[in-house]
């Protein structure tokens, strides 16, 4: 009987946990803040919003998190020499920048 092929373990590189944590924060936090922003600020037929202050804070946090995390992770990836992650987050940051510029103008 032959021995199974042993695959060498990938060595842990610097920043694995931080990049994963920031990615999960970005992917989960932005929609959650969007739901909070919408649910507390939405009002029908001129009725007052449930909690306008919470809605505004959640909206600002959503924009900050949604637009701020990809460039941050791109810079951290460049510092830690993670080329693929830097490419992915660089392209994501570029797409978000194009989206913002086209929506504002």
Secondary structure, 3 states (H helix, E strand, C coil): CCCCCCCCCCCCCCCHHHHHHHHHHHHHHHHHHHHHHHHHHCCCCCCCCCCHHHHHHHHHHHHHHHHHHHHHHHHHHHHCCCHHHHHHHHHHHHHHHHHHHHHHC
